[in-house]
Amino acid sequence: MSLSIIIPCRNEENGLEKTVNEIIKNIKVNEYEILIIDDFSSDLTPEITKRLSEKINNLKYFKNNSKGLGGAINKGINEASKKNICFFMADMSDDVNDLNKYYEILIKDNLDAVLGSRFISGSKVFDYPKSKLILNRVFNYFVKIIFFSNYNDFTNAFKIYKLECLKDLKPLVSENFNIFLEMPLKVISRNYEYKITPINWTNRKDGEAKFKIKELSSKYIFTLIYCFIEKHLLSKKKINKENLNHL
């Protein structure tokens, strides 16, 4: 089996190289590639990425076609050549040991996805800003209730999927961080096989956070409504199909 590690980034000159080195140093997957998708950076991120791609054989560099994290994620999925995909942020917030665990669970149990949670027994969270933490927990709990799900960390970017599963989820319509809500909601609503596992998270030490609550709140609401409507349309379609089978 094999793994594509997609790192979307915009203006991550301070942490990108550290992140790549950390992955290479600690990853236990034999066959993998790192895809860095530059989302219109205005700092030294493109230069750093180009230099890394010249000295690391299995690291590839792509420019996003349409500005926004959603576009970067779609670009990464389209360019991936391995059978599984993990999204890994460039700010050193994710743990490579969890990436190894993700991959092991995915392959061992032949799953479509492994969804990490920072808020269950066994997980550790370091230096999460209190105001963001409260909003995160309220929103994720709300999503959990209306989707009748046992998952509680939909908005976290760091997850692993089979490539064929992600392609089946298309179109992925979210334009920004809300794409990380859209993907697990579709996995759950469409009854793909997945497991939940605890993971660790550390707040960035360098650079500036790109997540802006005021700017993104409406986008998250859009994605939530979109996925909720899809869930009920799929449910209605399933019921109609079952009724036809009984005629």
C-alpha positions in Angstrom: 0.0 0.0 0.0 1.1 3.6 -0.3 0.4 7.1 1.0 0.2 10.7 -0.4 0.7 13.3 2.3 -0.9 16.5 1.2 0.4 19.8 2.8 -1.7 22.8 1.8 0.1 26.1 2.6 -0.1 29.8 2.3 2.7 32.0 3.8 4.2 29.2 5.8 7.9 30.1 5.4 8.6 29.7 9.1 7.3 26.2 9.6 7.1 24.4 6.3 10.6 23.0 6.2 10.4 21.9 9.8 7.2 20.1 9.1 8.6 18.3 6.0 11.8 17.3 8.0 9.7 16.0 10.9 7.6 13.8 8.5 10.7 12.4 6.7 12.4 11.7 10.0 9.6 9.9 11.7 7.3 8.4 9.1 7.1 4.6 9.0 5.2 4.2 5.7 7.6 2.6 3.2 6.0 4.0 0.0 4.9 7.6 0.3 5.0 11.0 -1.4 4.7 14.5 -0.1 2.6 17.0 -2.1 2.9 20.6 -1.2 0.1 22.8 -2.6 1.0 26.5 -2.5 -2.1 28.6 -2.1 -0.9 31.9 -3.6 1.7 32.6 -0.9 3.3 36.1 -0.8 6.3 35.2 1.4 9.2 32.8 0.8 7.0 29.7 0.8 7.3 29.0 -3.0 11.1 29.4 -2.9 11.5 27.1 0.1 9.2 24.5 -1.5 11.0 24.6 -4.8 14.3 24.0 -3.0 12.9 21.1 -1.1 11.5 19.5 -4.2 14.9 19.7 -5.8 16.6 17.8 -3.1 13.8 15.4 -1.9 12.9 12.9 -4.6 9.4 12.0 -3.3 8.4 15.6 -2.7 6.4 17.4 -5.3 5.3 21.0 -5.5 2.1 22.4 -7.1 0.5 25.8 -7.3 -3.2 26.0 -6.5 -5.4 26.7 -9.5 -8.0 28.8 -7.6 -7.2 30.7 -4.4 -8.6 29.1 -1.2 -7.9 26.1 0.9 -10.7 24.1 -0.8 -9.0 24.6 -4.1 -5.7 23.5 -2.7 -7.2 20.3 -1.3 -8.9 19.5 -4.6 -5.6 20.1 -6.4 -3.8 17.8 -4.0 -6.4 15.0 -4.5 -6.2 15.3 -8.3 -2.4 15.2 -8.3 -2.0 12.3 -5.7 -0.6 9.1 -7.2 -0.8 6.9 -4.1 -3.8 4.8 -2.9 -4.3 6.7 0.4 -4.3 10.4 1.3 -3.5 12.1 4.6 -3.9 15.9 5.0 -1.1 17.3 7.2 -0.9 21.0 8.1 2.3 23.0 7.7 2.3 24.7 11.1 3.7 21.8 13.2 0.3 21.3 14.9 -0.1 17.6 13.8 1.9 14.6 15.1 3.7 12.3 12.7 3.2 9.5 15.2 -0.5 9.9 14.7 0.0 9.8 11.0 1.7 6.4 11.4 -1.1 5.2 13.6 -3.7 6.4 11.1 -2.1 4.5 8.3 -1.7 1.3 10.3 -5.4 1.3 11.3 -6.6 2.2 7.8 -4.6 -0.7 6.2 -5.1 -3.3 9.0 -8.9 -2.8 9.1 -9.4 -2.1 5.4 -11.2 1.2 6.1 -12.2 4.1 3.9 -11.2 6.6 6.4 -9.7 7.1 9.9 -11.0 10.2 11.7 -8.9 11.6 14.4 -10.3 13.4 17.5 -8.5 15.8 19.8 -11.3 15.5 22.3 -11.6 11.9 23.4 -9.9 9.7 25.9 -6.2 9.3 24.9 -5.9 12.6 23.0 -3.7 15.5 24.1 -4.2 19.1 23.2 -1.6 21.8 23.9 -2.1 25.6 24.0 -5.5 25.7 22.3 -6.8 29.4 22.5 -9.7 29.4 24.9 -12.1 31.4 22.8 -11.6 29.2 19.8 -11.8 26.1 21.9 -15.2 27.0 23.2 -16.5 27.8 19.7 -15.0 24.6 18.4 -16.7 22.4 21.1 -20.1 24.1 20.7 -20.1 23.8 16.9 -18.8 20.3 16.8 -21.3 19.1 19.4 -24.1 20.7 17.4 -23.0 18.9 14.2 -22.7 15.7 16.2 -26.3 16.0 17.4 -27.9 16.9 14.1 -26.1 14.1 12.2 -26.7 11.5 14.9 -22.9 10.8 14.9 -20.5 9.5 17.6 -17.7 11.7 16.1 -16.9 15.0 17.8 -14.0 16.7 15.8 -15.3 17.2 12.3 -13.5 20.5 11.8 -10.0 19.1 12.4 -8.0 19.0 9.1 -5.7 16.1 10.0 -7.4 12.9 8.7 -6.6 10.0 6.4 -8.7 8.6 3.6 -8.5 6.1 0.7 -8.0 8.0 -2.5 -11.0 6.2 -4.2 -13.2 7.3 -1.3 -12.3 11.0 -1.7 -12.9 10.8 -5.4 -16.3 9.3 -4.7 -17.1 12.2 -2.4 -16.8 14.7 -5.2 -17.7 17.3 -6.0 -16.1 18.9 -2.9 -17.7 22.3 -3.0 -16.3 24.1 0.1 -13.8 26.9 -0.7 -11.9 27.2 2.5 -11.3 25.5 5.9 -14.9 24.3 5.7 -13.8 21.6 3.3 -12.4 19.7 6.3 -16.0 19.7 7.6 -17.5 18.6 4.3 -15.3 15.5 3.8 -16.0 13.6 7.1 -19.7 14.5 7.0 -19.9 13.0 3.6 -18.0 9.9 4.7 -20.4 9.4 7.6 -23.6 10.2 5.7 -22.7 7.9 2.8 -22.0 5.0 5.2 -18.3 4.5 4.3 -16.3 2.4 6.7 -14.3 4.5 9.2 -12.9 4.4 12.7 -12.3 7.2 15.3 -9.0 7.4 17.1 -7.5 9.9 19.6 -4.8 12.2 18.3 -2.5 15.0 19.7 -2.6 18.6 18.6 -0.2 21.5 19.4 -0.9 25.2 18.7 1.5 26.7 16.2 4.6 28.5 17.6 5.6 30.3 14.4 3.7 32.2 11.7 0.1 33.4 11.7 -3.0 31.3 11.9 -5.0 31.4 8.7 -8.3 30.4 10.4 -10.5 33.5 10.9 -13.7 32.7 12.8 -15.6 35.8 11.7 -14.7 35.3 8.0 -15.4 31.6 7.9 -18.5 31.2 10.1 -20.9 31.7 7.1 -18.9 29.2 5.0 -19.2 26.5 7.8 -23.0 27.1 8.0 -23.2 26.7 4.2 -21.3 23.4 4.3 -23.4 22.2 7.2 -26.7 22.9 5.4 -25.4 21.4 2.1 -24.3 18.2 3.8 -27.5 18.0 5.9 -29.7 18.3 2.7 -27.5 15.7 1.0 -27.9 13.3 3.9 -31.7 13.5 3.8 -31.8 13.2 0.0 -29.7 10.0 0.2 -31.9 8.7 3.0 -35.0 9.4 1.0 -33.5 7.7 -2.1 -32.6 4.7 0.0 -36.1 4.4 1.4 -37.6 4.7 -2.1 -35.3 2.0 -3.4 -36.2 -0.4 -0.5 -39.9 0.2 -1.2 -39.4 -0.6 -4.9 -37.6 -3.8 -4.0 -40.7 -4.9 -1.9 -43.1 -4.4 -4.8 
